[in-house]
Amino acid sequence: MAADERARRPSGRRGRAAGPRQAGVSPLALSPSQEGILALLVEGLSNREIAARVHLSENTVKTHVREILRRAGARNRVQLAVRAVREGWVR
């Protein structure tokens, strides 16, 4: 794209056009591991239970959960789970 074409683009509208989100697609840009952890968190599993299921240490799961909470702007796991279901971030 030429520089003059970029200059004509409306500001704030770069990349993909805005449209309806697909179910199960998170706007949080989560890694596949984080998406799996979020799905298990929504099911109500504890960090220890998630760690056993995904073969990671409990501390690694805690780190992923903390990062997911930060990206979602959620204060706790319950708020995150409710929002994930309402927004269609999990299937």
BALOBA-1460 file (C-alpha; in Angstrom, 3 decimals):
// residues 91
<rec num="1" residu="m" x="0.000" y="0.000" z="0.000"/>
<rec num="2" residu="a" x="1.377" y="3.368" z="-0.964"/>
<rec num="3" residu="a" x="1.955" y="6.087" z="1.611"/>
<rec num="4" residu="d" x="-0.754" y="8.300" z="0.081"/>
<rec num="5" residu="e" x="-3.317" y="5.454" z="0.366"/>
<rec num="6" residu="r" x="-2.481" y="4.998" z="4.061"/>
<rec num="7" residu="a" x="-2.920" y="8.712" z="4.646"/>
<rec num="8" residu="r" x="-6.470" y="8.542" z="3.245"/>
<rec num="9" residu="r" x="-7.545" y="5.714" z="5.562"/>
<rec num="10" residu="p" x="-9.799" y="6.843" z="8.415"/>
<rec num="11" residu="s" x="-7.887" y="6.925" z="11.677"/>
<rec num="12" residu="g" x="-8.567" y="4.100" z="14.098"/>
<rec num="13" residu="r" x="-9.728" y="1.721" z="11.346"/>
<rec num="14" residu="r" x="-6.668" y="-0.296" z="10.469"/>
<rec num="15" residu="g" x="-6.527" y="-3.969" z="9.711"/>
<rec num="16" residu="r" x="-9.705" y="-6.034" z="9.610"/>
<rec num="17" residu="a" x="-13.061" y="-4.396" z="9.253"/>
<rec num="18" residu="a" x="-15.185" y="-4.353" z="12.372"/>
<rec num="19" residu="g" x="-17.944" y="-6.908" z="12.363"/>
<rec num="20" residu="p" x="-19.622" y="-9.531" z="14.511"/>
<rec num="21" residu="r" x="-17.241" y="-11.648" z="16.553"/>
<rec num="22" residu="q" x="-17.106" y="-15.359" z="15.977"/>
<rec num="23" residu="a" x="-18.183" y="-17.532" z="18.894"/>
<rec num="24" residu="g" x="-15.222" y="-18.827" z="20.832"/>
<rec num="25" residu="v" x="-12.871" y="-16.127" z="19.566"/>
<rec num="26" residu="s" x="-11.428" y="-13.947" z="22.279"/>
<rec num="27" residu="p" x="-10.431" y="-10.349" z="21.536"/>
<rec num="28" residu="l" x="-7.802" y="-10.762" z="24.271"/>
<rec num="29" residu="a" x="-5.193" y="-12.268" z="21.915"/>
<rec num="30" residu="l" x="-4.645" y="-15.283" z="24.177"/>
<rec num="31" residu="s" x="-2.198" y="-18.045" z="23.410"/>
<rec num="32" residu="p" x="-3.621" y="-21.534" z="22.784"/>
<rec num="33" residu="s" x="-2.495" y="-22.517" z="26.308"/>
<rec num="34" residu="q" x="-4.261" y="-19.527" z="27.829"/>
<rec num="35" residu="e" x="-7.430" y="-20.274" z="25.839"/>
<rec num="36" residu="g" x="-7.433" y="-23.818" z="27.218"/>
<rec num="37" residu="i" x="-6.858" y="-22.577" z="30.749"/>
<rec num="38" residu="l" x="-9.680" y="-20.054" z="30.379"/>
<rec num="39" residu="a" x="-12.041" y="-22.815" z="29.214"/>
<rec num="40" residu="l" x="-11.172" y="-24.951" z="32.244"/>
<rec num="41" residu="l" x="-11.483" y="-21.956" z="34.573"/>
<rec num="42" residu="v" x="-14.996" y="-21.346" z="33.213"/>
<rec num="43" residu="e" x="-15.835" y="-24.968" z="34.072"/>
<rec num="44" residu="g" x="-15.002" y="-24.114" z="37.683"/>
<rec num="45" residu="l" x="-11.706" y="-25.970" z="38.047"/>
<rec num="46" residu="s" x="-9.101" y="-24.809" z="40.569"/>
<rec num="47" residu="n" x="-5.552" y="-23.920" z="39.552"/>
<rec num="48" residu="r" x="-4.386" y="-27.300" z="40.875"/>
<rec num="49" residu="e" x="-7.032" y="-29.161" z="38.837"/>
<rec num="50" residu="i" x="-6.227" y="-27.156" z="35.707"/>
<rec num="51" residu="a" x="-2.504" y="-27.845" z="36.172"/>
<rec num="52" residu="a" x="-3.149" y="-31.584" z="36.376"/>
<rec num="53" residu="r" x="-5.307" y="-31.538" z="33.230"/>
<rec num="54" residu="v" x="-2.904" y="-29.536" z="31.067"/>
<rec num="55" residu="h" x="0.310" y="-31.016" z="32.502"/>
<rec num="56" residu="l" x="1.743" y="-27.730" z="33.752"/>
<rec num="57" residu="s" x="2.872" y="-26.665" z="37.203"/>
<rec num="58" residu="e" x="0.354" y="-24.931" z="39.422"/>
<rec num="59" residu="n" x="2.554" y="-21.814" z="39.420"/>
<rec num="60" residu="t" x="2.531" y="-21.710" z="35.607"/>
<rec num="61" residu="v" x="-1.265" y="-21.923" z="35.641"/>
<rec num="62" residu="k" x="-1.402" y="-19.111" z="38.222"/>
<rec num="63" residu="t" x="0.771" y="-16.969" z="35.957"/>
<rec num="64" residu="h" x="-1.487" y="-17.636" z="32.964"/>
<rec num="65" residu="v" x="-4.644" y="-16.903" z="34.990"/>
<rec num="66" residu="r" x="-3.142" y="-13.648" z="36.268"/>
<rec num="67" residu="e" x="-2.302" y="-12.587" z="32.699"/>
<rec num="68" residu="i" x="-5.781" y="-13.512" z="31.420"/>
<rec num="69" residu="l" x="-7.345" y="-11.498" z="34.271"/>
<rec num="70" residu="r" x="-5.138" y="-8.532" z="33.390"/>
<rec num="71" residu="r" x="-5.983" y="-8.654" z="29.673"/>
<rec num="72" residu="a" x="-9.712" y="-9.015" z="30.365"/>
<rec num="73" residu="g" x="-9.717" y="-6.271" z="32.982"/>
<rec num="74" residu="a" x="-11.424" y="-8.644" z="35.407"/>
<rec num="75" residu="r" x="-10.968" y="-8.354" z="39.169"/>
<rec num="76" residu="n" x="-11.394" y="-12.037" z="39.961"/>
<rec num="77" residu="r" x="-11.986" y="-15.494" z="38.471"/>
<rec num="78" residu="v" x="-15.759" y="-15.281" z="38.779"/>
<rec num="79" residu="q" x="-15.947" y="-11.977" z="36.948"/>
<rec num="80" residu="l" x="-13.649" y="-13.396" z="34.273"/>
<rec num="81" residu="a" x="-15.724" y="-16.573" z="33.872"/>
<rec num="82" residu="v" x="-19.004" y="-14.664" z="33.610"/>
<rec num="83" residu="r" x="-17.580" y="-12.273" z="31.045"/>
<rec num="84" residu="a" x="-15.993" y="-15.089" z="29.027"/>
<rec num="85" residu="v" x="-19.347" y="-16.854" z="28.750"/>
<rec num="86" residu="r" x="-21.337" y="-13.682" z="28.001"/>
<rec num="87" residu="e" x="-18.872" y="-12.476" z="25.375"/>
<rec num="88" residu="g" x="-18.531" y="-15.914" z="23.771"/>
<rec num="89" residu="w" x="-14.804" y="-16.251" z="24.448"/>
<rec num="90" residu="v" x="-15.207" y="-19.936" z="25.249"/>
<rec num="91" residu="r" x="-17.135" y="-22.648" z="23.460"/>
